[in-house]
Amino acid sequence: MSDKTELVAAAQINAFLGPPAGIEFNSNLGFETGTRSSPGVYVLEMEHKHSVKKLVVNVTRSNTASGTIGALVLDEKHIQINSFEDDVATDSPFFITVERVRD
């Protein structure tokens, strides 16, 4: 992390089919809640609002399964995570960090 950015949120998250399906924070800094809306789709809510244009989000799968995972900033508090394996939405544990670019 450079002196031009600051860490505002980070988490290790376990996503599971259930029952009940959902997510759990294994570690958490700066996130208020997290929900699983469908297989492979999660929305995380940060504790504080941040300018969307100043956020840098990194998300990485934390298992050995192949596939892709990505993040979409929805607004100043919400980030959507999408996880796929062989072009099919699938639940996967992941790590996420959110940094804010300083003025």
N, C-alpha and C positions, 0 to 999 in steps of 0.2 A: 504494500500500500504506500502510495507516495504522500507527500505533504500537501498535495492538491486535492486529496480525497479524504473522507473520514468514514469509518465503518458505522452504519446506523442500525443494521440488523444482520443477524446470522443465525442459522439453525441447522440441526441435523434432524431430518424428519423421516419417520417410518410410515409408509402408506400401505394399507392392507385391505383385503376384500371383506374380511369380517367372517361371521356376523358379529356385531354390525360393522359395515364398511366405514372406513374413516382414516384419519391420520393422527399420529401422536408425535409430540415434540420430544426427542431424546435429549436435545440441548437447545437452548433458545436465548437469544439476545435481541430485543427490539421488536418482536412480533407479538401481537395481542391474541389473535386466534388464527385457526386454520381449518378449512373444511374441504371435504372431498365431494365434488358435485356429480361426478360420474367416473367410470374407470379411466385412470390416467389424467384426470383433470382436477386440480386443487386450486383453491384461492386462499392466499395468506393475507392477513391484515396486520399492518405495522402499527406500533403503538402511537407514533406521531406522524403528522402530515409532512410531506416533503415535495418540493417542486419536481414534477415528472421529468422535466428536461434536464435535471441535475442528477438523476439516479443512474447508477451503473450496477446491473444485476448479473450475478454469476450463479449458475445452477449446474450441478453435476450429479449423475446417478451414483449411489453408494453401494452398488452391487456389481456383479460381473456379467449380468445379462447384457446382450447387445441391444441396440436401439438408440433412440434419440430422446432428448429432453430439452425443453426450452422454457423461457419465461417471457411473459408479456405484462408490462406495467399498465394496469387498468385505469388507475387514478392516483392521487397523492397518498393513498394509504393501502391500496390493494394490488397484489401481484398474482397473476394466474400462471400456474405451472402446467405444462402439457407433456405427457410421457407416452412414447410409442415404441412398440417392438414389432418389426415386420409390417409397418404401416397400420398397426392396430393399436388403439389406445389401451394402455396397460398400466396397472399400479406398479410403482417402483419407489423404494426409499431413495432419498436424495439429500444433498447438502446445498444450502443457498446462502449467499452473502449479498448484502445490499450496501453500496457505498454512495455517498453524496459528494458531488464535486463542490469544493469550496469556492466562495466568491473571491 
